[in-house]
Amino acid sequence: MSAPAVLHPGELRWETRGMVVLAAVMTVFGIASLYAAATLQANPQGFFLKQLTGAVIGLTILLVVSRIDYHHLQRLAWPLLLAAVVLLIIPILPFTEGIAPRINGARRWISIGPLNLQPSEVARFAIVVWAAMLAAKKGEAIRGFKRGLMPFVWVIVFVAALILIEPNLSMAALVAFVGGVVLFTAGAKIGHFLLLGAGTLIGGAMLIWAEPYRLRRLQCFLEPCEQGGNFQLDQALIGFGSGGPLGVGFGHGQLKLNYLPYAYSDFLLSTIGEEWGFLGVLFIGVLFALFCWLGFRIARTAPDPFGQYLATGLTATVAIAALLHAAVNLGLMPTTGLAFPFMSYGRSGLVISLASVGVLVNIGRMRGRPSRVGLG
């Protein structure tokens, strides 16, 4: 990445304000949309209150983090990564089912009383911070393969493997993608990425082949399946078609009538398309596009390499997750479960996303200011 632009204090701070406004708008719109989608669930008010609680906690963390010099994260990178690894190990241990129950065949959550935590959401944030820290420390050495790139690869693969064991292939892929974005931003050679990409494709094919349900999803994506093999996708596309240009109206969608499983999470965009129509989906797309544009502007003008890599990674996390969610809902890739950032049901994801916005805001505010954190 090119050298950061020289800015004076207060210059171009409008990006940070715009980013907070966008995050708030997407969060409020998401809470309203998932409440409408969860109306016929056993406890729709519970869905609403849990997500609202996550929004309040996340916005509070956003405000606090935005005032704390992001360079503190450079020192906390290893502890954050180790904490994420410990949290990922807890659900896969055989004697922890009391706090990490199996839900729909997967153990992805830690539940202790009112606390519900999804460790993979913590991991995706920790990987970005850690990769940005180490990339800034290595500098030009990252262009080497053995001592530059491979240390990143081993750690990222290890974390992704822990997520995969849950199992959660989509989140494991997201973590790997985001780690790769940070490395590419830091200057890793394209040839090395092509080599790793070939290995990733082979490994991904093996993982899909090893699990019948994954292979079934891929087969149904490539060729229409009978006996409900494409049920979720078919219902999602019906929702988009039913919505038309303006939608059927807020709260009047039919997908939530047990036609589309997880309409409030994995297929929330389809629900939005049904109730808000093409213009609603376009509005959401514009919001995410503006968010990514502001995030990458902050990254381009960050005061140091760590800030550049960190802002790029956090922005890319939102961009990639949103693109994958939209692609699944529109049938552009095989069906998999990946939440819509800021909008889908899930307090862990919402809190982490809003905390990431706080970090981005701080990086934006620090432009033109000397850091008060001694990094040694």
URUR-V85925 format. One record per residue. SS is DSSP state (H for helix, E for strand, - for the rest). OMEGA is omega in degrees with one decimal (none if undefined). Layout:
SS,OMEGA
SS,OMEGA
//
This chain:
-,-179.2
-,-178.6
-,-178.7
-,178.5
-,179.2
-,-178.5
-,174.1
-,-179.4
-,178.9
-,-177.7
-,176.8
-,178.3
-,-178.3
H,179.5
H,-177.8
H,177.3
H,179.3
H,-179.5
H,178.2
H,179.1
H,179.8
H,179.5
H,179.6
H,-179.9
H,-179.7
H,179.2
H,179.8
H,178.6
H,179.2
H,179.2
H,179.0
H,-177.1
H,-178.8
H,175.8
H,177.5
H,-178.2
H,-176.5
-,-175.1
-,-175.8
-,174.0
-,-175.6
-,-176.9
-,-177.1
H,177.5
H,177.8
H,175.5
H,-177.5
H,-176.3
H,178.0
H,179.8
H,177.4
H,176.6
H,177.5
H,179.3
H,179.7
H,178.6
H,-178.6
H,179.4
H,176.1
H,177.6
H,178.2
H,-177.9
H,-179.7
H,-177.1
H,-178.9
-,-179.0
-,-178.0
-,-178.4
-,-176.3
-,178.9
-,173.9
H,179.3
H,179.5
H,177.4
H,-176.7
H,-174.1
H,-179.7
H,176.6
H,177.9
H,-179.9
H,179.6
H,177.9
H,178.4
H,179.2
H,178.5
H,179.4
H,179.1
H,-178.7
H,-175.9
H,-177.1
-,-176.3
-,176.4
-,-175.1
-,-175.3
-,-177.7
-,-177.5
-,177.0
-,179.4
-,178.5
-,-174.5
-,176.3
-,-179.5
E,-177.9
-,175.9
-,-178.4
E,176.6
-,-173.1
-,-174.0
-,170.8
E,-176.7
E,176.9
E,-176.5
-,-179.9
-,-177.2
E,174.1
E,-175.7
E,174.5
-,-174.3
H,-178.3
H,177.0
H,175.4
H,-177.6
H,-178.2
H,175.2
H,-178.2
H,-179.8
H,179.5
H,180.0
H,-178.6
H,-179.3
H,178.3
H,178.9
H,-175.6
H,177.8
H,177.9
H,179.7
H,-177.9
H,-179.7
H,-178.2
H,-178.8
H,-178.9
H,179.0
H,174.0
-,-176.5
H,-173.2
H,-176.9
H,-179.5
H,-173.1
H,-171.7
H,176.3
H,175.9
H,-175.4
H,-177.5
H,-178.2
H,-178.8
H,178.7
H,179.6
H,179.6
H,178.7
H,179.0
H,177.1
H,178.0
H,-179.0
H,-179.3
H,-174.3
-,0.3
-,177.9
-,-175.1
H,-176.7
H,179.1
H,176.1
H,178.0
H,179.5
H,178.6
H,179.0
H,179.6
H,-176.1
H,175.3
H,177.9
H,178.2
H,178.9
H,-179.8
H,178.7
H,178.4
H,-177.9
H,175.2
-,176.8
-,-175.1
-,179.8
H,179.4
H,177.5
H,178.9
H,178.1
H,178.2
H,179.0
H,178.6
H,177.6
H,177.6
H,179.1
H,179.1
H,178.7
H,178.9
H,178.6
H,178.2
H,179.3
H,180.0
H,178.5
H,-179.0
H,-175.6
H,-178.3
-,-177.3
H,-176.6
H,176.7
H,178.7
H,178.6
H,179.4
H,178.9
H,178.9
H,179.4
H,176.2
H,-177.8
H,-177.8
-,-178.1
-,-179.0
-,174.5
-,174.3
-,171.8
-,-179.8
-,179.0
-,-171.7
H,-177.3
H,-179.6
H,179.3
H,-179.8
H,178.9
H,-179.9
H,174.5
H,178.7
H,177.8
H,-179.9
H,-179.2
H,-176.8
H,-179.5
-,-177.6
-,-171.3
-,178.9
-,-180.0
-,179.1
-,-178.4
-,178.8
-,-176.8
-,179.4
-,-178.0
-,-176.7
-,-176.6
-,-179.8
-,179.0
-,175.3
-,-176.8
-,176.6
-,177.5
-,177.6
-,-178.5
-,-178.3
-,-174.6
-,-178.1
-,-178.1
H,-178.5
H,177.5
H,176.8
H,177.4
H,178.8
H,179.6
H,-173.0
H,-177.1
H,175.6
H,-179.2
H,-179.2
H,177.3
H,177.7
H,177.8
H,178.0
H,178.6
H,178.4
H,178.5
H,178.5
H,-179.7
H,178.4
H,178.0
H,179.0
H,-178.8
H,178.0
H,179.2
H,-179.9
H,179.9
H,172.6
H,177.7
H,178.8
H,-177.3
H,-177.3
-,179.1
-,-172.8
-,-178.7
-,-179.1
H,179.9
H,178.2
H,177.8
H,-176.8
H,-178.9
H,-179.9
H,178.3
H,-178.7
H,-179.0
H,177.6
H,179.9
H,178.1
H,178.4
H,-176.9
H,-177.0
H,179.5
H,179.6
H,179.5
H,-179.6
H,177.9
H,-179.8
H,-179.1
H,178.1
H,-178.4
H,-178.5
-,178.3
-,-179.8
-,174.4
-,-177.6
-,-178.5
-,175.4
-,-176.4
-,177.0
-,-174.7
-,174.3
-,-176.0
-,178.2
-,-169.3
-,-176.9
-,178.8
-,-179.8
-,-176.3
H,-178.1
H,-179.4
H,-179.8
H,-179.8
H,-179.5
H,179.5
H,179.9
H,174.9
H,177.7
H,176.4
H,177.0
H,177.6
H,179.0
H,178.0
H,179.5
H,177.0
H,177.9
H,179.9
H,-176.6
H,179.7
-,-178.6
-,178.6
-,174.9
-,177.4
-,177.6
-,179.5
-,176.7
-,-176.3
-,176.1
-,none
//
